[in-house]
Amino acid sequence: MEIKVSSSYIDVKYINLISTSLEKFKQNHTNLWNFRCPICGDSQKNQNKRRGFIYEKANKYFYRCHNCDYGTSFNKFLEKVNPSLHKEYITERYKEKQSEPTSIIPKFNFTPKFNHVLQGLSTIDSLSDKHPAKFYLRKRKIPEKYFNKLYYCTKFKEWTNKIIPNKFQSLKQDTPRLVIPFFDGDNNIIGYQGRSFDPKDQCKYITIKLQGVDNLIYGQERINNNKTQYCVEGPLDSLFLPNCLAIAGLNFKGLTVKNVIVLDNEKRNKQIKEALHKLIMTGYSVCIWPDNIKEKDINDMIMSGKTTGDIVDVIDNNTYSGLHADFQLSRWSKC
Ligand SMILES: [Zn+2]
């Protein structure tokens, strides 16, 4: 039987050695250390904030700051914050004939700690038929099979402040909102959107990204990677299409190029035009709505009587990439 000697003890030794020069250093548990980030200096307002973490993944050690988002191997971190100690570290590792730590930085799995946050909220499913939130979703023809994935919150800002202290300084106009949770592929909650029921509300959507989350993409938990994947602008719109993701705002970070991007039908919207152009240049296939489609988004198309099948047909027949897409984009935005 082959016995592998753990390489981690040198790292742990140097984590302890460097700890004296790290502000507010504390060991949270066996393989998690927390302190003020020496890269960005951490919060200047709050001297007690500690957002730098050293953590372990597969017997290797990494650094990440939740304030500046700097992330690297422990090796690189040590080199940056204490070059002379780093030299000793390298020598000691060399003596142990160890290879360099991997350059691929695994994701620090922060999210499970938030998985309880929806507890205490009511699913739309569980509300009485007369409840205005349920009434609203039915009016918008949102498929009822998703009513157990959507929540109702009476005081959105107050609730969010319990999850992220001081997220909202003021609780003025703290109205009820529909809560649309975002999950990763492992069903961990990564963020959520609060949608106002009041059409006059200035902030129709409030998007919350949970700590440690890089890419806020909606629908990841139910996507099939072997089938055509669509991606639309709004989470609620995505519920009408098969195998569909949604982004929050026009932020496409983390989306793979195999997604067919379906943005709203707003040819006068400069941001949408620019986003489409950028996506085409990056190699995405995009839907350029034909002139006979007048509705501005998928929900409106459903409201005006189109079926999911009708809409998928339109999308599939009007999806372009490369030069062809650029040509269609200029045609679309001119008429
Ligand atoms: Zn930092």
Residues whose N, C-alpha, C, O or C-beta is under 5 A from the ligand:
A	BS01	ZN	C37 I39 C40 C65 N67 C68
